[in-house]
């Protein structure tokens, strides 16, 4: 007897194979992109440490909102990881919920960062105000641009998962979700590093 299943399966047609190949390229591109980001922020860190030794270095008071922004991004990373684990168990709804929540919290983080910049501007702290403020704006803005790229990838991933059934642990979606999670977790870790750098050192 042939058992019936309520889950929808996407056959590996020519289009399906092309999608899988495209997702493989996305995954490779993510790793290559992350390598360049690491080198970029390593250069920023070196410049920051050298410049901080100058006699004109005056630390600025950072907005407390940055702590809430940090919590939002960490929660976003956790939500995405939950979605990724759900995909391995074939839970389509939980997968989409996790990815969507991650994207939503990512938008909250980005909006919070813009609000933090507005707070500094209201205090009269601009990019050229001091070396510390210059680095703060440059580092957070550069990270923010990468968050936008991560959100684009997340939205693309959510869109792709709707084309598959509950068994997202097989085929292209799993690779795409893993690539998105890798990129997003990296951004969360990078922000923790940047926040620590500009607030402590």
ROMIZA-847848 format. One record per residue: x, y, z of N, C-alpha, C, CB in turn; residue in three letters. Coordinates in nm, 3 decimals, decimal comma. Last residue first. Glycine has a CB too. Layout:
% residues N
SITE  n_east  n_north  n_up  ca_east  ca_north  ca_up  c_east  c_north  c_up  cb_east  cb_north  cb_up  code
SITE  X  Y  Z  X  Y  Z  X  Y  Z  X  Y  Z  ALA
...
% end
This chain:
% residues 201
SITE  n_east  n_north  n_up  ca_east  ca_north  ca_up  c_east  c_north  c_up  cb_east  cb_north  cb_up  code
SITE  3,730  5,021  2,465  3,870  5,052  2,432  3,885  5,194  2,376  3,925  4,950  2,331  UNK
SITE  3,452  5,028  2,514  3,545  4,993  2,619  3,687  5,042  2,588  3,546  4,843  2,639  UNK
SITE  3,305  5,103  2,291  3,255  5,140  2,423  3,355  5,116  2,536  3,128  5,064  2,452  UNK
SITE  3,418  5,011  2,058  3,393  5,154  2,069  3,348  5,197  2,209  3,288  5,195  1,968  UNK
SITE  3,444  4,730  2,113  3,559  4,812  2,073  3,535  4,960  2,100  3,590  4,791  1,923  UNK
SITE  3,187  4,642  2,165  3,290  4,630  2,269  3,407  4,724  2,240  3,340  4,484  2,281  UNK
SITE  3,077  4,690  1,914  3,022  4,756  2,032  3,123  4,756  2,146  2,893  4,688  2,077  UNK
SITE  3,228  4,514  1,757  3,233  4,659  1,732  3,185  4,735  1,855  3,148  4,697  1,608  UNK
SITE  3,148  4,266  1,869  3,290  4,306  1,867  3,303  4,457  1,851  3,365  4,234  1,752  UNK
SITE  2,879  4,268  1,823  2,925  4,256  1,960  3,071  4,301  1,970  2,910  4,112  2,010  UNK
SITE  2,887  4,273  1,539  2,836  4,389  1,614  2,881  4,385  1,760  2,684  4,393  1,606  UNK
SITE  2,990  4,019  1,487  3,068  4,137  1,447  3,020  4,261  1,523  3,057  4,160  1,295  UNK
SITE  2,782  3,859  1,572  2,910  3,851  1,642  2,995  3,974  1,611  2,985  3,722  1,602  UNK
SITE  2,591  3,938  1,380  2,563  3,954  1,523  2,694  3,954  1,603  2,469  3,843  1,573  UNK
SITE  2,718  3,861  1,144  2,687  4,003  1,166  2,659  4,031  1,313  2,566  4,044  1,082  UNK
SITE  2,725  3,583  1,183  2,850  3,658  1,172  2,827  3,807  1,199  2,911  3,640  1,032  UNK
SITE  2,458  3,526  1,173  2,530  3,502  1,298  2,662  3,578  1,299  2,555  3,351  1,319  UNK
SITE  2,414  3,588  0,900  2,349  3,665  1,006  2,418  3,647  1,141  2,203  3,624  1,017  UNK
SITE  2,572  3,401  0,758  2,590  3,545  0,737  2,535  3,624  0,855  2,523  3,589  0,607  UNK
SITE  2,460  3,161  0,854  2,603  3,189  0,868  2,631  3,338  0,859  2,683  3,114  0,761  UNK
SITE  2,195  3,187  0,771  2,226  3,181  0,914  2,373  3,213  0,939  2,193  3,042  0,970  UNK
SITE  2,227  3,183  0,493  2,169  3,300  0,558  2,204  3,304  0,706  2,016  3,301  0,540  UNK
SITE  2,331  2,925  0,463  2,409  3,041  0,418  2,359  3,167  0,486  2,403  3,055  0,265  UNK
SITE  2,117  2,773  0,560  2,247  2,767  0,627  2,333  2,887  0,591  2,319  2,637  0,592  UNK
SITE  1,926  2,835  0,368  1,901  2,873  0,507  2,033  2,873  0,586  1,800  2,777  0,573  UNK
SITE  2,048  2,719  0,145  2,023  2,863  0,146  2,000  2,912  0,289  1,903  2,897  0,058  UNK
SITE  2,050  2,450  0,214  2,176  2,518  0,188  2,160  2,669  0,196  2,229  2,479  0,051  UNK
SITE  1,775  2,407  0,242  1,863  2,383  0,355  1,996  2,456  0,336  1,888  2,233  0,374  UNK
SITE  1,673  2,459  -0,019  1,641  2,547  0,093  1,735  2,530  0,211  1,500  2,522  0,138  UNK
SITE  1,780  2,244  -0,192  1,832  2,380  -0,196  1,797  2,465  -0,074  1,781  2,448  -0,316  UNK
SITE  1,759  1,936  0,001  1,765  2,018  -0,119  1,812  2,160  -0,095  1,631  2,022  -0,183  UNK
SITE  1,589  1,902  0,307  1,649  1,840  0,190  1,651  1,939  0,075  1,572  1,712  0,150  UNK
SITE  1,452  2,016  0,504  1,585  1,967  0,541  1,656  1,904  0,423  1,574  1,867  0,653  UNK
SITE  1,197  2,088  0,466  1,298  2,181  0,418  1,439  2,136  0,451  1,273  2,318  0,476  UNK
SITE  0,921  1,966  0,441  1,051  1,898  0,450  1,158  1,986  0,389  1,046  1,761  0,379  UNK
SITE  0,697  2,111  0,389  0,748  2,113  0,525  0,886  2,049  0,536  0,652  2,043  0,618  UNK
SITE  0,775  2,235  0,060  0,685  2,184  0,162  0,749  2,189  0,298  0,642  2,042  0,131  UNK
SITE  0,862  2,544  -0,108  0,887  2,407  -0,066  0,786  2,365  0,040  1,030  2,392  -0,012  UNK
SITE  0,827  2,805  -0,151  0,815  2,719  -0,269  0,834  2,572  -0,235  0,916  2,761  -0,374  UNK
SITE  0,887  2,935  0,079  0,745  2,919  0,049  0,723  2,829  -0,072  0,681  3,055  0,023  UNK
SITE  1,161  2,961  0,072  1,105  2,853  0,152  0,956  2,832  0,125  1,127  2,880  0,300  UNK
SITE  1,201  3,191  -0,083  1,231  3,060  -0,141  1,167  2,947  -0,061  1,382  3,039  -0,148  UNK
SITE  1,134  3,392  0,100  1,057  3,377  -0,024  1,078  3,238  -0,086  1,098  3,485  -0,125  UNK
SITE  1,336  3,358  0,287  1,197  3,337  0,326  1,110  3,313  0,203  1,144  3,458  0,406  UNK
SITE  1,556  3,431  0,125  1,546  3,296  0,179  1,403  3,263  0,220  1,640  3,280  0,299  UNK
SITE  1,505  3,701  0,077  1,513  3,608  -0,036  1,495  3,464  0,012  1,649  3,623  -0,110  UNK
SITE  1,525  3,794  0,336  1,397  3,805  0,267  1,394  3,710  0,147  1,373  3,951  0,221  UNK
SITE  1,800  3,740  0,381  1,696  3,677  0,462  1,560  3,679  0,393  1,686  3,747  0,597  UNK
SITE  1,924  3,906  0,194  1,942  3,761  0,184  1,835  3,688  0,263  2,081  3,720  0,234  UNK
SITE  1,845  4,152  0,297  1,808  4,116  0,159  1,817  3,965  0,142  1,899  4,189  0,056  UNK
SITE  1,971  4,142  0,544  1,825  4,144  0,538  1,775  4,106  0,399  1,771  4,282  0,577  UNK
SITE  2,239  4,157  0,467  2,189  4,037  0,533  2,038  4,028  0,530  2,237  4,033  0,676  UNK
SITE  2,244  4,417  0,366  2,271  4,304  0,276  2,220  4,174  0,336  2,422  4,294  0,246  UNK
SITE  2,196  4,550  0,608  2,101  4,564  0,497  2,118  4,449  0,399  2,120  4,700  0,426  UNK
SITE  2,429  4,481  0,740  2,301  4,432  0,792  2,194  4,442  0,684  2,260  4,512  0,917  UNK
SITE  2,613  4,624  0,593  2,617  4,478  0,583  2,489  4,416  0,640  2,739  4,422  0,657  UNK
SITE  2,542  4,878  0,676  2,531  4,844  0,534  2,530  4,693  0,515  2,647  4,907  0,454  UNK
SITE  2,609  4,861  0,948  2,470  4,875  0,907  2,447  4,841  0,761  2,424  5,015  0,934  UNK
SITE  2,887  4,855  0,939  2,816  4,736  0,985  2,670  4,742  0,942  2,826  4,722  1,139  UNK
SITE  2,922  5,117  0,852  2,971  5,006  0,770  2,902  4,876  0,809  3,124  4,991  0,784  UNK
SITE  2,813  5,254  1,071  2,753  5,269  0,938  2,795  5,155  0,846  2,792  5,404  0,876  UNK
SITE  2,985  5,181  1,276  2,843  5,142  1,284  2,774  5,154  1,149  2,770  5,229  1,388  UNK
SITE  3,231  5,287  1,179  3,216  5,145  1,210  3,070  5,102  1,212  3,281  5,114  1,345  UNK
SITE  3,170  5,563  1,146  3,220  5,482  1,034  3,197  5,334  1,059  3,370  5,508  1,012  UNK
SITE  3,085  5,646  1,401  2,996  5,658  1,286  3,040  5,567  1,171  2,990  5,803  1,238  UNK
SITE  3,319  5,584  1,551  3,189  5,528  1,585  3,095  5,532  1,466  3,128  5,603  1,703  UNK
SITE  3,518  5,735  1,430  3,525  5,589  1,422  3,390  5,525  1,454  3,632  5,536  1,516  UNK
SITE  3,421  5,990  1,502  3,444  5,953  1,361  3,444  5,803  1,344  3,575  6,012  1,310  UNK
SITE  3,424  5,983  1,778  3,295  5,992  1,710  3,309  5,953  1,563  3,237  6,134  1,722  UNK
SITE  3,704  5,971  1,814  3,618  5,863  1,862  3,483  5,865  1,791  3,598  5,874  2,014  UNK
SITE  3,796  6,215  1,709  3,837  6,088  1,647  3,746  5,972  1,688  3,982  6,055  1,685  UNK
SITE  3,513  6,443  1,696  3,633  6,389  1,760  3,673  6,261  1,688  3,609  6,362  1,912  UNK
SITE  3,346  6,559  1,499  3,355  6,615  1,634  3,481  6,571  1,706  3,233  6,574  1,715  UNK
SITE  3,296  6,464  1,242  3,425  6,531  1,268  3,442  6,586  1,409  3,443  6,643  1,172  UNK
SITE  3,033  6,342  1,288  3,150  6,264  1,244  3,281  6,335  1,275  3,141  6,235  1,094  UNK
SITE  2,899  6,492  1,591  2,898  6,459  1,449  3,022  6,377  1,414  2,891  6,587  1,363  UNK
SITE  2,704  6,584  1,850  2,817  6,495  1,819  2,804  6,449  1,674  2,820  6,372  1,916  UNK
SITE  2,491  6,721  1,949  2,596  6,797  1,884  2,720  6,716  1,852  2,634  6,913  1,968  UNK
SITE  2,285  6,577  2,040  2,382  6,621  2,141  2,493  6,707  2,081  2,442  6,501  2,212  UNK
SITE  2,167  6,509  1,805  2,094  6,601  1,893  2,185  6,655  2,004  1,972  6,531  1,955  UNK
SITE  2,351  6,322  1,719  2,341  6,448  1,647  2,270  6,553  1,732  2,266  6,429  1,513  UNK
SITE  2,292  6,116  1,898  2,423  6,180  1,902  2,420  6,316  1,832  2,529  6,090  1,836  UNK
SITE  2,033  6,055  1,812  2,057  6,097  1,950  2,190  6,170  1,962  2,055  5,976  2,044  UNK
SITE  2,079  5,968  1,553  2,001  6,090  1,573  2,021  6,145  1,715  1,851  6,063  1,547  UNK
SITE  2,211  5,728  1,612  2,283  5,836  1,542  2,211  5,970  1,561  2,296  5,804  1,392  UNK
SITE  1,997  5,592  1,727  2,115  5,622  1,809  2,198  5,733  1,745  2,201  5,496  1,828  UNK
SITE  1,831  5,563  1,506  1,786  5,645  1,618  1,903  5,683  1,709  1,679  5,569  1,698  UNK
SITE  1,986  5,386  1,361  1,959  5,519  1,305  1,914  5,614  1,415  1,853  5,512  1,194  UNK
SITE  1,969  5,168  1,533  2,098  5,229  1,506  2,082  5,370  1,450  2,178  5,142  1,407  UNK
SITE  1,696  5,109  1,520  1,755  5,153  1,646  1,889  5,220  1,628  1,769  5,036  1,739  UNK
SITE  1,675  5,019  1,260  1,604  5,141  1,298  1,660  5,198  1,428  1,452  5,114  1,312  UNK
SITE  1,828  4,785  1,291  1,871  4,889  1,198  1,805  5,022  1,231  1,839  4,848  1,054  UNK
SITE  1,672  4,641  1,476  1,811  4,677  1,506  1,856  4,794  1,419  1,904  4,556  1,485  UNK
SITE  1,438  4,608  1,327  1,433  4,682  1,454  1,573  4,729  1,492  1,374  4,593  1,568  UNK
SITE  1,537  4,446  1,126  1,488  4,580  1,090  1,480  4,668  1,215  1,349  4,571  1,022  UNK
SITE  1,588  4,222  1,280  1,698  4,288  1,211  1,660  4,429  1,170  1,740  4,207  1,089  UNK
SITE  1,335  4,149  1,352  1,423  4,200  1,457  1,545  4,268  1,397  1,466  4,087  1,550  UNK
SITE  1,251  4,060  1,095  1,182  4,169  1,164  1,269  4,232  1,273  1,053  4,118  1,225  UNK
SITE  1,426  3,848  1,044  1,427  3,964  0,957  1,362  4,085  1,025  1,356  3,933  0,826  UNK
SITE  1,349  3,676  1,251  1,487  3,723  1,242  1,496  3,848  1,157  1,577  3,613  1,183  UNK
SITE  1,085  3,626  1,183  1,115  3,696  1,309  1,256  3,753  1,306  1,097  3,601  1,429  UNK
SITE  1,128  3,482  0,946  1,056  3,610  0,942  1,083  3,693  1,067  0,907  3,585  0,926  UNK
SITE  1,261  3,257  1,043  1,327  3,345  0,946  1,262  3,482  0,941  1,326  3,281  0,808  UNK
SITE  1,064  3,151  1,215  1,196  3,187  1,266  1,267  3,284  1,174  1,281  3,064  1,284  UNK
SITE  0,854  3,105  1,035  0,835  3,195  1,148  0,969  3,244  1,202  0,754  3,126  1,258  UNK
SITE  0,964  2,915  0,866  0,929  3,046  0,810  0,910  3,148  0,922  0,800  3,037  0,725  UNK
SITE  0,992  2,708  1,054  1,107  2,759  0,980  1,079  2,899  0,928  1,141  2,666  0,863  UNK
SITE  0,735  2,657  1,135  0,830  2,707  1,233  0,953  2,767  1,166  0,872  2,596  1,329  UNK
SITE  0,635  2,559  0,890  0,578  2,679  0,951  0,674  2,741  1,051  0,446  2,646  1,019  UNK
SITE  0,798  2,324  0,843  0,795  2,438  0,752  0,745  2,566  0,815  0,711  2,406  0,634  UNK
SITE  0,988  2,113  0,981  0,878  2,197  1,029  0,875  2,327  0,949  0,894  2,227  1,182  UNK
SITE  1,197  1,935  0,944  1,088  1,936  0,849  0,968  2,018  0,892  1,044  1,798  0,823  UNK
SITE  1,413  1,958  1,099  1,310  1,866  1,147  1,189  1,863  1,054  1,267  1,905  1,288  UNK
SITE  1,552  2,153  0,974  1,612  2,019  0,978  1,513  1,913  1,023  1,733  2,018  1,070  UNK
SITE  1,394  2,371  1,028  1,400  2,322  0,890  1,458  2,182  0,885  1,483  2,417  0,803  UNK
SITE  1,448  2,414  1,295  1,315  2,368  1,257  1,314  2,311  1,116  1,213  2,481  1,269  UNK
SITE  1,704  2,515  1,276  1,685  2,385  1,340  1,549  2,326  1,306  1,700  2,398  1,492  UNK
SITE  1,638  2,760  1,153  1,727  2,665  1,085  1,712  2,525  1,144  1,874  2,711  1,094  UNK
SITE  1,483  2,883  1,348  1,425  2,850  1,218  1,508  2,748  1,142  1,410  2,975  1,134  UNK
SITE  1,676  2,915  1,546  1,559  2,831  1,571  1,491  2,790  1,443  1,460  2,903  1,660  UNK
SITE  1,841  3,092  1,414  1,894  2,959  1,446  1,779  2,863  1,477  1,991  2,966  1,566  UNK
SITE  1,668  3,309  1,408  1,711  3,248  1,283  1,766  3,108  1,306  1,816  3,334  1,214  UNK
SITE  1,651  3,366  1,680  1,530  3,330  1,605  1,566  3,260  1,474  1,445  3,454  1,577  UNK
SITE  1,915  3,437  1,734  1,857  3,319  1,799  1,733  3,271  1,725  1,824  3,349  1,945  UNK
SITE  1,934  3,671  1,584  2,022  3,559  1,552  1,968  3,429  1,612  2,164  3,586  1,604  UNK
SITE  1,748  3,827  1,720  1,728  3,796  1,579  1,811  3,675  1,537  1,764  3,916  1,492  UNK
SITE  1,870  3,853  1,965  1,743  3,781  1,958  1,713  3,741  1,814  1,628  3,868  2,015  UNK
SITE  2,085  4,011  1,882  2,112  3,878  1,938  1,985  3,793  1,932  2,163  3,890  2,085  UNK
SITE  1,945  4,239  1,802  2,021  4,164  1,703  2,054  4,024  1,753  2,149  4,237  1,668  UNK
SITE  1,829  4,322  2,043  1,743  4,291  1,928  1,818  4,206  1,826  1,693  4,420  1,862  UNK
SITE  2,052  4,375  2,201  1,961  4,268  2,241  1,873  4,225  2,124  1,873  4,313  2,359  UNK
SITE  2,153  4,594  2,060  2,233  4,471  2,071  2,144  4,353  2,107  2,344  4,488  2,176  UNK
SITE  1,953  4,779  2,106  1,981  4,735  1,969  2,059  4,604  1,969  2,059  4,844  1,893  UNK
SITE  1,984  4,812  2,379  1,861  4,752  2,328  1,879  4,702  2,185  1,746  4,853  2,334  UNK
SITE  2,234  4,934  2,375  2,217  4,808  2,447  2,090  4,736  2,400  2,210  4,833  2,599  UNK
SITE  2,191  5,169  2,237  2,276  5,066  2,175  2,263  4,932  2,245  2,421  5,111  2,175  UNK
SITE  2,062  5,340  2,404  1,981  5,264  2,310  2,061  5,152  2,243  1,923  5,356  2,203  UNK
SITE  2,240  5,494  2,530  2,203  5,369  2,596  2,119  5,280  2,505  2,126  5,399  2,724  UNK
SITE  2,495  5,638  2,324  2,352  5,627  2,360  2,323  5,492  2,426  2,263  5,645  2,236  UNK
SITE  2,816  5,716  2,464  2,735  5,642  2,369  2,590  5,633  2,417  2,793  5,500  2,348  UNK
SITE  3,009  5,993  2,488  2,911  5,914  2,562  2,817  5,846  2,463  2,831  6,003  2,662  UNK
SITE  3,341  5,969  2,351  3,207  6,026  2,353  3,116  5,936  2,437  3,151  6,043  2,209  UNK
SITE  3,681  6,030  2,444  3,568  5,937  2,427  3,435  6,011  2,433  3,572  5,827  2,535  UNK
SITE  3,924  6,189  2,270  3,825  6,217  2,375  3,705  6,126  2,354  3,782  6,368  2,372  UNK
SITE  4,248  6,227  2,173  4,139  6,128  2,180  4,048  6,159  2,299  4,196  5,984  2,192  UNK
SITE  4,471  6,378  2,139  4,342  6,446  2,119  4,223  6,350  2,128  4,341  6,516  1,985  UNK
SITE  4,692  6,219  2,155  4,661  6,303  2,271  4,525  6,371  2,260  4,768  6,408  2,287  UNK
SITE  4,648  5,881  2,033  4,673  6,023  2,015  4,628  6,105  2,136  4,603  6,073  1,891  UNK
SITE  4,572  5,622  2,054  4,688  5,661  2,133  4,721  5,809  2,120  4,807  5,578  2,092  UNK
SITE  4,376  5,588  1,867  4,334  5,606  2,006  4,450  5,650  2,094  4,274  5,477  2,060  UNK
SITE  4,503  5,526  1,631  4,452  5,662  1,649  4,416  5,690  1,795  4,328  5,684  1,561  UNK
SITE  4,561  5,254  1,675  4,670  5,350  1,655  4,622  5,492  1,683  4,724  5,340  1,510  UNK
SITE  4,303  5,148  1,699  4,398  5,134  1,809  4,512  5,235  1,798  4,455  4,992  1,812  UNK
SITE  4,196  5,214  1,445  4,133  5,260  1,569  4,232  5,258  1,684  4,010  5,173  1,603  UNK
SITE  4,355  5,074  1,265  4,353  5,220  1,260  4,297  5,279  1,389  4,270  5,268  1,140  UNK
SITE  4,288  4,813  1,346  4,427  4,860  1,353  4,433  5,011  1,355  4,508  4,805  1,235  UNK
SITE  4,014  4,813  1,286  4,061  4,793  1,423  4,203  4,844  1,441  4,053  4,646  1,461  UNK
SITE  4,011  4,842  1,008  3,950  4,945  1,092  4,003  4,936  1,236  3,797  4,931  1,090  UNK
SITE  4,131  4,597  0,940  4,199  4,722  0,906  4,144  4,838  0,991  4,183  4,754  0,756  UNK
SITE  3,934  4,429  1,029  4,067  4,416  1,088  4,147  4,543  1,061  4,140  4,291  1,031  UNK
SITE  3,729  4,498  0,862  3,719  4,538  1,002  3,850  4,518  1,077  3,608  4,462  1,070  UNK
SITE  3,833  4,388  0,621  3,796  4,529  0,631  3,794  4,575  0,776  3,660  4,553  0,567  UNK
SITE  3,863  4,116  0,678  3,982  4,196  0,647  3,954  4,346  0,661  4,032  4,166  0,505  UNK
SITE  3,592  4,050  0,714  3,689  4,030  0,823  3,813  4,116  0,800  3,729  3,881  0,833  UNK
SITE  3,494  4,103  0,459  3,446  4,183  0,572  3,543  4,171  0,690  3,304  4,138  0,615  UNK
SITE  3,617  3,905  0,308  3,651  4,045  0,281  3,608  4,135  0,397  3,586  4,092  0,150  UNK
SITE  3,492  3,682  0,419  3,638  3,694  0,426  3,681  3,839  0,403  3,704  3,601  0,323  UNK
SITE  3,229  3,721  0,349  3,265  3,731  0,490  3,416  3,746  0,507  3,215  3,608  0,567  UNK
SITE  3,242  3,670  0,075  3,209  3,803  0,122  3,250  3,823  0,267  3,060  3,828  0,107  UNK
SITE  3,294  3,399  0,074  3,392  3,490  0,015  3,369  3,632  0,065  3,385  3,485  -0,138  UNK
SITE  3,059  3,305  0,194  3,188  3,282  0,258  3,296  3,374  0,204  3,230  3,137  0,240  UNK
SITE  2,868  3,393  0,004  2,862  3,439  0,143  2,997  3,422  0,211  2,753  3,363  0,221  UNK
SITE  2,935  3,249  -0,224  2,950  3,394  -0,224  2,950  3,451  -0,083  2,841  3,459  -0,305  UNK
SITE  2,859  2,994  -0,148  3,000  3,023  -0,174  3,027  3,173  -0,167  3,042  2,968  -0,312  UNK
SITE  2,582  3,037  -0,131  2,657  2,991  -0,015  2,805  3,020  -0,030  2,635  2,841  0,008  UNK
SITE  2,525  3,108  -0,394  2,498  3,204  -0,286  2,580  3,167  -0,163  2,346  3,207  -0,251  UNK
SITE  2,586  2,872  -0,522  2,666  2,990  -0,552  2,648  3,097  -0,445  2,629  3,046  -0,691  UNK
SITE  2,384  2,714  -0,419  2,523  2,678  -0,393  2,615  2,797  -0,417  2,565  2,558  -0,481  UNK
SITE  2,166  2,842  -0,532  2,184  2,850  -0,388  2,325  2,808  -0,346  2,081  2,762  -0,317  UNK
SITE  2,205  2,771  -0,799  2,209  2,912  -0,762  2,231  2,928  -0,613  2,081  2,983  -0,805  UNK
SITE  2,163  2,497  -0,780  2,295  2,547  -0,821  2,311  2,693  -0,782  2,315  2,529  -0,974  UNK
SITE  1,894  2,499  -0,711  1,991  2,441  -0,619  2,131  2,491  -0,651  1,986  2,288  -0,625  UNK
SITE  1,787  2,611  -0,941  1,772  2,682  -0,814  1,874  2,632  -0,713  1,630  2,665  -0,759  UNK
SITE  1,848  2,411  -1,125  1,906  2,544  -1,145  1,899  2,625  -1,015  1,833  2,619  -1,258  UNK
SITE  1,691  2,209  -1,025  1,836  2,193  -1,024  1,905  2,326  -1,043  1,880  2,095  -1,132  UNK
SITE  1,438  2,321  -1,074  1,479  2,292  -0,937  1,630  2,277  -0,927  1,411  2,167  -0,886  UNK
SITE  1,434  2,329  -1,352  1,430  2,454  -1,278  1,477  2,435  -1,135  1,288  2,512  -1,280  UNK
SITE  1,435  2,057  -1,401  1,545  2,139  -1,450  1,552  2,270  -1,376  1,530  2,165  -1,599  UNK
SITE  1,321  1,921  -1,086  1,313  1,943  -1,230  1,434  2,024  -1,273  1,181  2,014  -1,268  UNK
SITE  1,280  1,768  -0,833  1,404  1,824  -0,885  1,399  1,829  -1,037  1,525  1,741  -0,837  UNK
SITE  0,967  1,862  -0,692  1,051  1,772  -0,769  1,174  1,843  -0,821  0,972  1,713  -0,884  UNK
SITE  0,886  1,938  -0,373  0,917  2,003  -0,499  1,008  1,912  -0,578  0,982  2,142  -0,476  UNK
SITE  0,614  1,826  -0,181  0,752  1,807  -0,223  0,772  1,873  -0,359  0,788  1,658  -0,230  UNK
SITE  0,418  1,881  0,099  0,439  1,910  -0,042  0,586  1,894  -0,074  0,390  2,052  -0,077  UNK
SITE  0,265  1,651  0,317  0,370  1,748  0,288  0,388  1,763  0,139  0,502  1,706  0,354  UNK
SITE  0,087  1,453  0,354  0,031  1,587  0,338  0,137  1,690  0,306  -0,042  1,628  0,464  UNK
SITE  0,093  1,140  0,195  0,161  1,240  0,277  0,104  1,376  0,250  0,312  1,239  0,251  UNK
SITE  -0,002  0,795  0,194  -0,016  0,932  0,147  0,055  1,026  0,242  -0,165  0,971  0,134  UNK
SITE  0,152  0,487  0,107  0,103  0,582  0,207  0,097  0,721  0,149  0,191  0,580  0,331  UNK
SITE  0,051  0,221  -0,079  0,128  0,344  -0,087  0,070  0,443  0,011  0,129  0,401  -0,232  UNK
SITE  0,084  -0,118  0,000  0,000  0,000  0,000  0,089  0,125  0,000  -0,096  0,000  0,123  UNK
% end
